[in-house]
Amino acid sequence: MTRYFWTRFSFAAVLATGLLSATADAQPLADVARKEDARRKQQGKPVKVYTNDSLSPTTPSTLTPAAPAPGAAATPAPASPEPSKPATDARPEPEKGEKYWKERVAAARAELERSKTFAAALESRIGALTLDFVNRDDPAQRAVVEQNRQKAVAELERVQRDIAAQTKAVSDIEEEGRKAGVPAGWLR
């Protein structure tokens, strides 16, 4: 009987301690929530959130021209019926020095390496899904695994096309540099 009493007593003590700590924590948590709500209302507009996508490196070919200054007057279009000339970029061409060429070829090669790494990961996933498909007995599970494997195969084909295009882009940059008389060390 003593053992039964102490078991019930210790269970009740643990339960009471848990309930008391839960009610003790609930009040400050409610205060914190009210304070946070008040802070958000005072803050006004939301702050800018930066993600990896918004911080991705840009290559010089993907830069967009800066917007004109707010006080700058817009030039009116010519009133003459002459055929329009092709639009040219109003920005001056950046100095194509060593830094320009090294950054350009490094960005192209980094993109190529990312694609190759992704292709290797896809090949590994396809192998694992193929093994999983072979080891399944349930036709419904096999169908799901096969569907996932087909998606991975299609993605691998797309990545392989990207790798071919990126390899060509790297060789095009090297050829452009050669034609421009760029030292070979700048393109390494």
N, C-alpha and C positions, 0 to 999 in steps of 0.2 A: 504494500500500500504506500509506503514511503516513496518508493521509486516512481510510482504512478503520479503521486502528488508533485514531486520535483520535476518530472517531465512536463506536466501540464503547467506548472508554475513558470518554468523557464520558457516554454512556448509563449505563454501570456506576456511575459516580460519582454521577450524579443518583439512580439507583435505591438505592444504598447510603445516600445522605444521607436519602432519604425513609424508608427502613426504620428507620434509626437514630433519626430524629426521631419516628416513630410509636411505637417501643418506648420512647423517653424520655418521651413524653406519656402512655403507657398506665399507667405506674406511678402518677403523681400523680392521674390520673383515678380509678383504683381506690381510692386513699386518700380522695379527696373523696367518692366514693360511700359508702364505709364510714362516714365521719364524718357524712354526711347521714342515713344509716340510723340511726345511734346517736342523733342529735339528734331525729329523729322519734319514736323509742321513748321518749326522755326527756320529750318534750313532752306526752304523754298525749292529751288530747282535741283534736280538730281545731279550728282557729280558724274564726270566722265569715267567710265570703267574701261580699262585697257585690257585687252586679251592678247593671246599669242597671234591671232589673225590680224589684229590692228597694228601689231608691232613687227609684222613680217618685213624683211629687208626688200627694198625695191631696187630694181636695176635701172640704170639711166634711161633705157628705152621705155620704161613704164611710167616715168614721171609725167605729171600733168602740168600744164602751164599755170602760173600763179594768176589769181583773179586780179583785175585792175583795181587800183586804189579807189576808194569811194569818192574822192574829190576829182578824179580824172574825168575829163570830158570825153564822151564817145565821139569818134570821127564819123561823120555821115557817109553813107555809101555814095559813090560817084553817080551823078544823074545821067551820064552819057550811056547810050545803048551799046557800048563796046562789049564784045564778048568778055566774060569774066576770066581772069587769070587763075590758074590753080592756086589754092590757098597754100601759103608757106608758113612755116613756124616762125613766129616773130621773136622767139627767144634766140639769143646768140648761142652758137654751138659751144659747148664746154671745151675747155682746153683739153686736148687729148694727150695727156702726158702719161708718165709711167703709172701714176695712181689710177687714172681712168682705166687703162687697159688691164692692170692687175685686178682691180675690183670687178670689172666686167667679166673677165674670164673666170675668176674665182666664183662669182655668183652662178655662172652657167654650170661650172663643174660641181658646185655644191648641190644644185638642183638635180643634176644627173646622178650624183651619189645617193641622194635621198630616194630617188626613184629606184635605183638598183637595190638599195636596202629593203625598200617596200616590196620589190619583186621577190627577193629572197624570202621575206616573211610570208608572202602569199604562197610561194612554192612549198614552204614548210607546212602551212595550213592545209594546202591541197593534199599533201602526203598524209597528214594526220586524219583528214576527213575520209580519204580513200581507205585507210586502215580501219577507221571507225565503221565505214560502210560494210566492209568485208566481215567484220566481227559482229554485226547486228543480225539477229534472226527475225525480229518483228518487221514485217513489210512497211508498216506506217512509219516506224523510226528510220528505216532505210531510206524511205522516200524523202524525209526531212533532211537527212544527212546528204543525200544525193543532190537535193535542191541547193543546199548551202555550198556543196562542192562545185556545182555548176556556176554559182555566183562568183566564187573565188576564181575559177578558171576564166570567166569573162573579165573579171577585174585584172587578172594577170595579163591577159591579152591587151587590155587597154594600157596598162603600165608599160608593157613591152613596146607598144607603139610610141608612148611618151619617151621612153629611153632612146629609141631610134631618132626621134625628132630632136631630143636634147643633145645627143651625140653629134647630130648634124649641126646644131646651133653652135656647139663648142668649136667644131672644125670650121664653120663659117666665120666665127670671130677670129680664129687663128689666121684664116685666109685673108680676112679684111685687114688684120694687123700687118700681115706680110706685104700686102699691096700698098699699105700706107707707110711702109718703111719702118715699122716698129721693131726695135731690137727683140730677138727671140726670148731673152731673159724676162721681158715684161709680160710675156704670155705664159709663163710657167706657173 
